[in-house]
Amino acid sequence: MSRYSRELSVLAVLAAMLLALGVWAPGFYRLQPLLSLATREAPVLVVACGMVLVVIARQIDISVGSQFSICSVAGGLLAAAGWPMVLVVPASVAIGAMLGMLNGALVAGLGLPSIVVTLAMLVTLRQGLNLFRQGEFVTLPDGVQWFGLSQSVGQALILAATGVLVIVLAAALRHVALGRQIYAVGSDAEASRLAGIRPRWVTFFAFAALGALTGLAAAMNVVQSPQVQPLSGNGMELKVIAAVVVGGVAISGGRGTLWGATAGLMVLACISPALVHLHIEAYWEKAIQGAVILLAAIAEGLRRRRSDA
């Protein structure tokens, strides 16, 4: 039970939030707004799944917001050019994977600090996209939104795909050799190397997987609106990292689960609608997210001090 104490505590916080909303903001529980909220947050959860891999491997990627924007615009342009969604989705995944591999090559191949590499990528990709699009939206043709299906069917498809992805990745992390190697590298890279694991390749894979999942999330984002915003990923890195850290994934690497990150995102996702229902200014959302990250980091630091004592 203690192994999952952090995840259980996040679930307890989530349950308390939902109970409080039921008492003070019962309008939160209307079906359609909840379904729309879940669908809107599904791409964020997909990116968070990839971020879990990177953080467990004792790295960080703060460029995911810019990657998400680029993959969204690229997917929108391909769809506008007449590509069917059955090709747009893998193309977006491939573009994201290439961006992730670039980060992985710089971090794992050259040994550069991931925080520096991905900060530079965040700014470079965002400014490059700004220069390329000049803020212009990508207008999608008919038949792209919700994969050409009804909104309810499209939402169900996105939510089902996200659920299957989380289950498969969670099982792979626990039972597949590469998943266990990610934990080993995050716990002690040198010890894992002596055990026959190649830490650089594992780190490279984690970044590539995050990029591919970011591309998939971007494709999910494209079909939810008749237009694609060039800055659709701005701020996503904060929410994704917050969800991962709040969900109990150790910043120092080697510990964490996808289920914890999912619960962490659910907590964060409730903040914005809760502020609306409680008639609190929306700009508090980012401040609360930042405070949540800080509190989670403090909790992780205290846990490490207790374990080292």
Buried (B, 14 or more C-beta within 10 A) or exposed (E): EEEBEBBBBBBEBBEEBBEBBEEEBEEBEEEEBEBBBBBBBBBBBBBBBBBBBBBBBBBBBBBBBBBBBBBBBBBBBBBBEEBEBEEBBBBBBBBBBBBBBBBBBBBBEEEBEBEEBBBBBBEEBBEEBEEEBEEEBBEBEEEBBBBEBEBEEBBBBBBEBBEEBBEEBBEBBEEEEBBBBBBBBBBBBEEBBEEEBBBBBBBBBBBBBBBBBBBBBBBBBBBBBEEBBBBBBBEBBBBBBBBBBBBBBBBBBBBBBBBBBBBBBBBBBBBBBBBBBEEEEEEEBEEBBEEBBEEBEEBBEEBEEEEEE
